[in-house]
Amino acid sequence: MSLKAKRKRNMGIMIICLILIAIVFIYPVYLMFMNSFKPFGEIVADVLAFPKHFDLSNYTYVIKKMDYALLFRNNVIITVIGIAGIVVFSSMAAYMLDRKDGRYTKIAYAIITTPMLIPFQTIMITLLKSMNVLHLSGSKIGLGIQYWGFGIPMATFIFFNFMKTVPKELDESATIDGASTFRTYTSIIFPLLKPVTVTVIVLDVMWIWNDFLLPLLMVNSNNQTKTLVLAAYTFVGQMNTKWNYALTAMVLTVVPSIIVFILLQKHIVEGVVAGAVKG
């Protein structure tokens, strides 16, 4: 067998394996979507069957029961606050860490990125007590700010690797023209970070929008501050679960983040690969 034929065969095998893996991950999502159009009786009778009729009554009931517009707004506020802080602070930190090369900057880089290795469950009780003291629990703004601490380490790591692809000569030219460090960052450097910025935004939107544990600890006590994920969980009971409503609520919860991912997915690969190859 020629080398070209072997490569073609191996590529075919790889494609088949990727398709099978994709089916494994997509099939549960398909079941969730299909069963959201069924009444409870049909789901119990055969969860794998195609809906006999596409009934939208589940959606009208869940949207009204959840107060979907309010919870959607809560998710947007929390996500926007979280993303804004993560992008601004992590990109600025990565810029200074890359440009101010030295022993202390390496120590600072290690301190900033090490929290990625700490499981959230090990600090959640301490975090809850600290947020109560700071009056940041039970608040949408407070929850968005808390995501800064959990998202900045990974974002800084990604920005830092990408920052190495930005020539330092740009800084020197800006300095000669009289620009300050902050002006150089805002006017020259940050616009060049668009690919990796979009990558960070998409990854963190998927995380913050669909997060369950942190909102459960911080904003679950008030119906006015709950998120969509928490509201979807209310349809799941210990003794009785209304699966038709629970699955519908899950669809309404995850669809916005999936849409964002689909629209911006090409930027994820572009940003990650650029930082990985040259970083």
Summary of the structure (lengths in Angstrom):
residues: 279
radius of gyration: 23.1
end to end distance: 38.4
largest distance: 74.2
contacts: 811
relative contact order: 0.13
helix: 78%
strand: 0%
